[in-house]
Amino acid sequence: MDFHLFAVPDRFAEVALSSSPRDKARRSSVWLACYGLTILLLALAVRFWSPLAFIASLLCIVLHETIMWYSRHVEMKRMPLYVHDERGLKVLAVLPRSAAAELGIVPGEIIHKVNGMPVRQRADLHQALRLNSAFSKLEVINLQGEIKFLSRPLFAGEHHQLGLVLAPDEQALYYVEAREPSLFGYLSRRLVGLARNPSLPGAAGAVPAEQSKDLS
């Protein structure tokens, strides 16, 4: 989202670790709506009393960064959502127009069994799919914790994994290590970075596992 009142940072990015992107976007929209209303009130106040301009500019930056820090703080305190557990493999995403999409599988659900075989690792999924190359039967744990039974014929040329994108596991070649900063430390780093280069979004990328570092 773009904000152009006062010295407001011009980008807003979120990370969903313990909730789905849809739920995260819904909560973030509420916070941003409150933030936007606050900016509007500050703008009106400055319009009628210009000496408030400096304080209003500072509040815009501080409120923006506080919202981002609090959102990250909440995510770091909760249990991660997209991790495998003893029930099966967690779905990170579903490829459009794939077999998984036609079956109605959605991100956050758990693949519990395939063709009657429990799946706990990626190798289990591949082995289970080979048990019947023409037809697949799945037991999937939905977002409400209930098991749903799905079945579908398989056709030549379809994705070898039904179009499922699974959550990373301990064998992933790349990962990002994030640690929760203090509010003061977060604001100080953000303000210093903004002063040096206001155009930088401050986004972090993936790093090799053997070269991972604190990206907070």
Rosetta blueprint (number, residue, H / E / L):
1 M L
2 D L
3 F L
4 H L
5 L L
6 F L
7 A L
8 V L
9 P L
10 D L
11 R L
12 F L
13 A L
14 E L
15 V L
16 A L
17 L L
18 S L
19 S L
20 S L
21 P H
22 R H
23 D H
24 K H
25 A H
26 R H
27 R H
28 S H
29 S H
30 V H
31 W H
32 L H
33 A H
34 C H
35 Y H
36 G H
37 L H
38 T H
39 I H
40 L H
41 L H
42 L H
43 A H
44 L H
45 A H
46 V H
47 R H
48 F H
49 W L
50 S H
51 P H
52 L H
53 A H
54 F H
55 I H
56 A H
57 S H
58 L H
59 L H
60 C H
61 I H
62 V H
63 L H
64 H H
65 E H
66 T H
67 I H
68 M H
69 W H
70 Y H
71 S H
72 R H
73 H H
74 V H
75 E H
76 M H
77 K H
78 R L
79 M L
80 P L
81 L L
82 Y L
83 V L
84 H L
85 D E
86 E L
87 R L
88 G E
89 L E
90 K E
91 V E
92 L E
93 A E
94 V E
95 L L
96 P L
97 R L
98 S L
99 A H
100 A H
101 A H
102 E H
103 L H
104 G L
105 I L
106 V L
107 P L
108 G L
109 E L
110 I E
111 I E
112 H E
113 K E
114 V E
115 N L
116 G L
117 M E
118 P E
119 V L
120 R L
121 Q L
122 R H
123 A H
124 D H
125 L H
126 H H
127 Q H
128 A H
129 L H
130 R H
131 L L
132 N L
133 S L
134 A L
135 F E
136 S E
137 K E
138 L E
139 E E
140 V E
141 I E
142 N L
143 L L
144 Q L
145 G L
146 E L
147 I E
148 K E
149 F E
150 L E
151 S E
152 R E
153 P E
154 L L
155 F L
156 A L
157 G L
158 E L
159 H L
160 H L
161 Q L
162 L L
163 G L
164 L E
165 V E
166 L E
167 A L
168 P L
169 D L
170 E L
171 Q L
172 A L
173 L L
174 Y E
175 Y E
176 V L
177 E E
178 A L
179 R L
180 E L
181 P L
182 S L
183 L H
184 F H
185 G H
186 Y H
187 L H
188 S H
189 R H
190 R H
191 L H
192 V H
193 G H
194 L H
195 A H
196 R H
197 N L
198 P L
199 S L
200 L L
201 P L
202 G L
203 A L
204 A L
205 G L
206 A L
207 V E
208 P E
209 A H
210 E H
211 Q H
212 S L
213 K L
214 D E
215 L L
216 S L
